């Protein structure tokens, strides 16, 4: 038999590639098929695409249940130096539900860090973007506040010790706010942590000023959480693990354990006290238990294909919802690599279940965040250098727990919280009344989302005792498990259907 010539080999390889592409494309199309009503109780449902006044690159749930969003101008162009948006979900999704406000601070808060201050309810906005000689993405040292009561954004009157672009912010157990990472300028990073105290102002932790900690490998919205012991645990994109101490000048320790390589645009989140789910390269997923000094790392179920620029958020029932992303970090959303299929990870079974299929690809600069009614706000994407389409819109995801289990596709009746306190404190019980038999109470810290991560979100299962229609509920034991701030309190009925949450403030009672 005569050996095939060069052209024959090329044609053969081309045929294999084409066939493989067709198989992959068909499989991908199958994965992204729309969900039928008979599946809503298993996979959930996306609502229609709704317009947004801006691209909501940054979103935060406010203490009154509204949502602060910013990131672009009204045309979807990068920059948040002109306007911000406040959405009121109680008014629907039409133009009347949005309040577009001017930003007169002089700061472009694009790519800043944002978080709710526990003691004041204001939004702290850290850093942002500057344009130098016509070049964007230089770091800003500015500090700003959004005041919920007056619906205004105002300057903080001083600057950070270091300019920051892409910083992480988190609430500490004592009510202070920790700022980590970010970039100083186009070539240098901001490794020194800073801490904000609403009464005494700012201080730095020079003992933790190390490039290996929050420098080149961990400057881009660092993944970090306060542990049940009080120190800070962080994962960098190479998989290195660190702890940071906050006393005095601060300090850090590199831990001996290591994860597989990750990426700045792959999500990680704390889904239960001291437990973190981290999605790494290639769809590898790891469960990290930091309830002890040396973390315990276990391989979790494979989530499927990689999800660059996806966002993970905890749901009202404690499961983890992942939406958006792509096989490629620079995907523009027009091909078959974008993943419109959402997924749900169940910590109890360590299984990934298919969710609903979004109408649009949600890629670079997209967000997802749990809302007071148990739905998930998903949206945005674009206004950046990674080719993603500019999406001045959003979609609301309705999780499976909102639907009847009979396959009818109809919404399930929901329990109603008839009475509950506005304020709760650690280690102290409180009473709650409902119109339906209840089987669970969950407490979820209201988060802020941007750039493939959700700041500050925590999930705590609460113990309870029932006395007729009145429930005696146990608050979290301490502030390391549940830092001070504003939380969604969900009452879940015996069928697994959650109420609309009561927003409660968790803190020490005023003397």
C-alpha positions in Angstrom: 0.0 0.0 0.0 1.3 3.4 -1.0 1.8 5.8 1.9 -0.4 8.9 1.8 1.2 12.0 0.5 1.6 15.3 2.4 -1.6 16.7 1.0 -3.5 13.5 2.0 -2.2 13.8 5.6 -3.3 17.4 5.7 -6.7 16.6 4.3 -7.1 13.8 6.8 -6.1 16.0 9.7 -8.4 18.7 8.5 -11.2 16.2 8.3 -10.6 15.1 11.9 -10.6 18.7 13.1 -13.8 19.5 11.3 -15.5 16.4 12.6 -14.3 17.2 16.1 -15.5 20.8 15.8 -18.9 19.6 14.6 -19.2 17.2 17.5 -18.0 19.9 20.0 -20.3 22.4 18.5 -23.3 20.1 18.6 -22.5 19.2 22.2 -22.2 22.8 23.1 -25.5 23.7 21.4 -27.1 20.9 23.4 -25.7 22.2 26.7 -27.1 25.7 25.9 -30.6 24.7 24.9 -33.4 26.6 26.5 -35.1 25.1 29.6 -38.8 24.0 29.4 -41.4 24.9 32.1 -41.3 21.2 33.2 -37.7 21.7 34.3 -38.1 25.0 36.2 -38.2 23.3 39.6 -34.9 21.5 38.7 -33.0 24.1 36.8 -34.7 27.5 37.4 -35.6 30.1 34.8 -34.2 33.3 33.4 -36.5 36.3 32.9 -36.4 38.5 29.9 -33.4 40.7 29.1 -34.1 44.1 30.6 -32.4 47.4 29.7 -30.1 49.1 32.2 -29.1 52.8 32.1 -25.4 51.9 32.3 -23.4 48.7 32.2 -23.6 47.5 35.8 -19.9 46.4 36.2 -20.1 47.0 40.0 -23.2 46.2 42.0 -23.9 46.3 45.8 -27.1 45.5 47.6 -27.9 48.5 49.8 -29.4 48.3 53.4 -32.8 49.2 52.0 -32.8 46.4 49.4 -32.0 48.7 46.4 -29.0 48.1 44.3 -26.1 50.5 43.6 -24.5 50.0 40.2 -21.8 51.9 38.3 -19.0 51.4 35.8 -19.8 53.2 32.6 -21.6 56.2 31.1 -25.1 56.0 29.6 -23.6 54.9 26.3 -21.8 52.0 27.9 -18.3 53.6 27.6 -15.8 52.8 30.2 -15.8 55.3 33.1 -17.8 56.0 36.2 -16.9 59.7 36.7 -20.2 61.0 35.4 -23.1 58.9 36.7 -24.1 56.0 39.0 -27.4 54.1 39.1 -29.7 53.0 41.9 -32.2 50.3 41.0 -35.3 49.6 43.2 -36.4 46.0 42.5 -39.8 46.7 44.2 -40.6 49.0 41.2 -39.9 46.3 38.6 -37.4 46.6 35.9 -38.7 49.5 33.8 -37.3 53.1 33.6 -39.2 54.1 36.7 -37.2 51.6 38.8 -33.9 53.3 38.1 -32.5 56.5 39.7 -29.5 57.8 37.7 -27.5 60.1 39.8 -24.5 62.4 39.0 -21.1 61.7 40.3 -19.6 65.1 41.2 -16.6 63.8 43.2 -14.1 64.1 40.4 -13.2 60.5 40.8 -13.7 57.9 38.1 -14.8 54.9 40.4 -14.5 52.4 37.5 -12.5 49.4 38.8 -12.6 50.5 42.4 -13.6 48.4 45.4 -17.0 48.8 47.1 -18.5 47.6 50.3 -21.2 48.5 52.9 -19.8 50.0 56.1 -21.5 48.1 58.9 -21.9 51.0 61.4 -23.2 53.6 59.0 -24.8 51.7 56.1 -22.8 53.9 53.6 -21.0 52.4 50.7 -17.2 52.8 50.9 -15.7 53.3 47.4 -11.9 52.7 47.4 -9.6 53.8 44.6 -10.6 53.8 40.9 -9.3 54.8 37.5 -7.3 57.8 36.3 -6.4 58.9 32.8 -2.8 60.2 32.5 -1.7 61.8 29.2 -4.6 60.2 27.4 -3.9 56.7 28.8 -6.6 55.0 31.0 -6.3 52.6 33.8 -3.9 54.4 36.1 -4.7 54.0 39.7 -6.6 56.5 41.9 -5.9 57.2 45.6 -9.3 58.6 46.2 -11.8 57.6 48.9 -15.5 58.2 48.4 -18.8 57.4 50.1 -22.3 56.7 48.8 -24.9 57.8 51.3 -28.1 55.8 51.1 -30.2 58.3 53.0 -29.4 61.3 50.8 -28.8 59.4 47.6 -25.5 61.2 47.0 -21.9 60.2 46.4 -19.4 62.4 48.1 -15.6 62.6 48.6 -14.0 61.1 51.7 -11.8 64.2 52.2 -8.5 62.3 52.0 -6.6 59.8 50.0 -5.4 56.2 50.5 -1.8 55.6 51.5 -1.4 53.9 48.1 -3.4 54.5 44.9 -5.4 51.4 44.0 -7.0 50.0 40.9 -8.7 46.6 41.3 -8.6 46.4 45.1 -10.4 43.9 47.3 -12.4 45.2 50.3 -13.9 43.2 53.1 -15.6 43.7 56.5 -13.6 42.5 59.5 -15.1 41.0 62.7 -14.5 44.3 64.6 -16.4 46.4 62.1 -13.4 47.8 60.3 -12.8 47.4 56.6 -9.7 45.8 55.1 -8.3 46.8 51.7 -6.0 44.5 49.9 -4.1 44.5 46.6 -4.7 46.6 43.5 -2.3 48.3 41.3 -0.2 51.5 41.9 0.3 52.3 38.3 0.6 50.5 35.0 3.8 48.6 36.1 3.7 48.5 39.9 1.4 47.0 42.5 0.0 48.0 46.0 1.0 45.1 48.3 0.6 46.9 51.6 -2.8 46.3 53.2 -4.8 49.3 54.7 -7.6 49.2 57.3 -10.4 51.7 57.6 -12.0 52.5 61.0 -15.1 54.7 60.8 -14.1 56.4 64.0 -10.4 56.7 63.8 -9.7 56.7 60.1 -7.0 54.7 58.2 -3.9 52.7 59.1 -1.5 50.5 57.2 0.0 47.0 57.9 3.6 47.4 56.8 4.5 44.0 58.2 2.4 42.5 55.4 4.0 44.6 52.7 5.4 41.8 50.6 5.2 41.5 46.8 4.7 37.8 47.0 1.6 38.3 49.0 -0.4 41.0 47.1 2.0 41.8 44.3 2.4 40.5 40.8 0.6 37.2 41.3 -2.2 38.5 43.6 -3.0 42.2 42.9 -6.1 41.8 40.8 -9.0 41.8 43.2 -7.2 39.3 45.6 -9.3 36.4 46.8 -9.3 36.7 50.6 -11.5 36.0 53.7 -11.3 36.4 57.4 -11.0 33.0 59.1 -12.9 31.8 62.2 -9.7 32.5 64.1 -9.4 36.2 63.0 -6.5 36.1 60.5 -6.9 36.6 56.8 -6.7 33.7 54.3 -5.8 34.4 50.7 -5.3 32.3 47.5 -3.2 33.7 44.6 -3.6 32.7 41.0 -0.6 30.3 41.1 -2.3 28.4 43.9 -0.2 29.6 46.8 -1.9 30.0 50.1 -1.2 32.7 52.7 -2.5 34.0 56.1 -2.2 37.6 57.1 -2.3 38.8 60.8 -3.9 42.2 61.6 -2.4 43.0 65.0 0.1 45.9 65.3 2.1 46.2 62.1 0.6 43.1 60.6 2.4 40.0 59.3 2.0 37.1 57.0 2.8 33.3 56.6 3.0 31.3 53.5 1.3 27.9 54.1 2.8 24.6 52.9 -0.4 23.5 51.0 -0.9 24.5 47.4 -3.8 24.5 44.9 -3.6 24.0 41.1 -3.2 27.1 39.1 -6.1 29.5 39.0 -6.8 32.8 37.3 -7.8 36.4 38.3 -11.1 35.9 36.4 -12.1 32.6 37.9 -14.4 32.8 41.0 -13.9 31.6 44.6 -16.3 32.2 47.4 -17.0 31.3 51.1 -20.2 29.2 51.0 -20.3 28.2 54.7 -18.4 29.3 57.8 -14.8 28.7 57.1 -15.4 26.8 53.9 -14.4 28.0 50.4 -15.2 26.8 46.9 -12.5 27.7 44.4 -12.8 27.2 40.7 -9.4 26.7 39.1 -8.1 26.3 35.5 -9.7 23.7 33.4 -12.9 23.6 35.5 -11.1 21.9 38.4 -12.9 22.7 41.6 -11.6 22.6 45.2 -13.1 22.7 48.6 -11.0 24.5 51.2 -11.7 24.2 54.9 -10.0 27.0 56.9 -11.7 26.3 60.3 -8.3 25.1 61.6 -4.8 26.7 61.4 -3.8 24.4 58.5 -6.4 24.3 55.8 -7.8 21.0 54.6 -8.1 20.8 50.8 -10.3 18.4 49.0 -10.9 18.0 45.3 -14.6 18.8 44.6 -16.7 17.5 41.7 -15.5 18.8 38.3 -17.7 21.7 37.2 -17.3 21.2 33.5 -15.5 23.5 31.1 -13.5 26.5 32.3 -15.5 29.6 33.1 -13.3 32.6 32.7 -15.2 35.8 33.8 -18.0 33.8 35.5 -19.5 34.9 38.9 -20.4 32.6 41.8 -23.0 33.6 44.4 -24.6 31.8 47.3 -28.3 31.1 47.0 -31.0 31.4 49.7 -30.7 27.6 50.4 -27.0 27.5 50.7 -26.2 26.1 47.2 -23.7 27.9 45.0 -24.9 29.4 41.7 -22.4 30.0 38.9 -23.3 32.0 35.8 -21.6 33.3 32.7 -18.0 32.8 31.5 -16.3 31.2 28.6 -13.6 28.7 27.7 -11.4 31.7 26.7 -10.6 34.8 28.8 -10.9 37.1 25.8 -14.1 35.6 24.3 -16.3 38.2 22.6 -19.5 36.2 23.0 -20.2 35.6 19.4 -18.9 32.1 19.0 -19.6 28.7 20.6 -17.1 29.1 23.5 -19.4 31.3 25.6 -21.2 29.4 28.3 -24.8 30.6 28.7 -25.6 27.5 30.7 -25.6 28.3 34.4 -24.8 25.7 37.0 -25.6 25.0 40.7 -23.2 23.3 43.1 -24.8 21.5 46.1 -22.4 21.3 49.1 -24.4 18.5 50.6 -23.8 16.1 47.7 -20.8 17.7 46.0 -22.6 17.6 42.7 -23.0 20.2 39.9 -26.5 20.4 38.4 -27.4 22.2 35.2 -29.2 25.5 35.7 -31.2 27.6 33.2 -29.7 29.0 30.0 -29.2 32.8 29.9 -30.3 34.8 26.9 -26.9 36.5 26.6 -23.3 35.5 27.1 -22.1 37.2 30.3 -18.3 37.6 30.0 -15.7 40.2 31.1 -17.2 42.8 33.4 -20.3 40.8 34.1 -21.9 40.3 37.5 -24.3 38.0 39.5 -25.6 38.8 43.0 -28.3 37.4 45.3 -31.3 39.7 45.8 -33.7 40.1 48.7 -36.5 38.1 47.0 -34.2 35.1 46.5 -33.6 35.7 42.8 -30.2 36.5 41.3 -29.4 39.7 39.4 -27.1 38.8 36.4 -26.0 41.1 33.8 -23.4 43.5 32.3 -20.3 42.6 30.3 -18.2 44.7 28.0 -16.7 48.2 28.4 -13.2 46.8 28.4 -10.2 45.4 26.5 -11.3 41.8 26.3 -13.6 42.0 23.3 -16.8 41.3 25.2 -20.0 42.9 23.8 -21.3 46.0 25.6 -24.4 44.8 27.5 -26.4 47.7 28.9 -28.8 45.2 30.3 -29.5 42.5 32.9 -31.4 39.2 33.4 -33.1 38.0 36.5 -32.5 34.3 37.4 -35.3 32.5 39.3 -33.7 29.5 41.1 -35.4 26.1 41.3 -36.7 26.7 44.9 -39.1 29.3 43.7 -41.2 26.8 41.6 -43.7 24.1 42.4 -42.1 20.6 42.4 -44.9 19.1 40.2 -43.3 20.1 36.9 -46.1 22.6 36.1 -43.6 25.5 35.8 -45.7 27.6 38.2 -44.3 29.6 41.0 -44.7 28.0 44.4 -46.5 29.8 47.2 -44.0 31.4 49.5 -43.9 31.7 53.3 -44.2 35.2 54.7 -42.2 36.6 57.6 -44.9 38.4 59.6 -42.7 39.7 62.4 -38.9 39.7 62.9 -36.4 42.2 64.4 -34.5 44.8 62.4 -31.4 44.2 64.6 -29.8 41.0 65.9 -26.6 40.4 67.9 -24.2 37.5 68.3 -25.1 34.7 70.6 -28.6 36.1 71.3 -31.8 34.5 70.2 -34.6 36.3 68.5 -38.2 35.5 67.6 -39.8 35.3 64.2 -43.4 34.8 63.1 -44.6 33.3 59.9 -47.8 32.3 58.1 -46.5 28.8 57.2 -44.7 25.9 58.7 -40.9 26.5 58.5 -38.1 24.0 58.2 -34.9 26.3 57.9 -33.6 29.7 58.6 -30.6 31.0 56.6 -28.6 34.2 57.1 -26.7 35.6 54.1 -24.5 38.7 54.2 -25.5 41.1 51.5 -22.7 41.3 49.0 -21.0 43.5 46.4 -19.9 42.0 43.0 -17.5 42.9 40.3 -14.8 41.3 38.1 -15.8 37.6 38.7 -16.0 37.9 42.5 -18.5 38.7 45.3 -17.1 40.6 48.2 -18.1 39.8 51.8 -20.9 37.3 51.1 -21.4 34.8 53.9 -23.9 32.0 54.5 -24.9 30.8 58.0 -27.5 28.1 58.8 -29.4 29.2 62.0 -30.7 26.8 64.6 -34.3 27.3 65.9 -37.1 26.0 68.1 -40.8 26.2 67.2 -43.6 27.3 69.4 -46.7 27.3 67.2 -46.4 30.1 64.7 -43.5 31.6 66.6 -39.9 30.5 66.1 -37.1 31.1 68.5 -34.0 31.5 66.2 -30.4 31.4 67.3 -28.1 34.2 66.0 -24.5 33.4 64.9 -22.1 32.7 67.7 -19.5 35.3 67.0 -18.3 38.0 64.5 -15.6 35.8 63.0 -18.3 33.5 61.7 -20.6 36.4 60.7 -19.0 39.8 60.5 -21.1 42.9 61.4 -23.3 44.3 58.7 -26.5 43.8 56.8 -27.9 40.4 56.1 -30.7 38.7 54.3 -32.7 36.6 56.8 -34.6 33.9 54.8 -37.4 31.7 56.3 -37.6 28.5 54.3 -40.8 26.4 54.5 -41.0 22.6 54.8 -41.0 22.3 51.0 -37.8 24.2 50.6 -39.3 27.4 49.4 -37.8 30.6 50.9 -39.6 33.7 51.9 -38.7 37.2 50.7 -35.8 38.0 53.1 -36.1 40.3 56.0 -33.0 42.6 56.0 -31.5 42.6 59.4 -28.4 44.4 60.8 -26.0 42.2 62.8 -23.9 44.1 65.4 -23.2 44.7 69.0 -26.2 46.5 70.8 -25.6 50.2 71.4 -24.9 50.9 75.0 
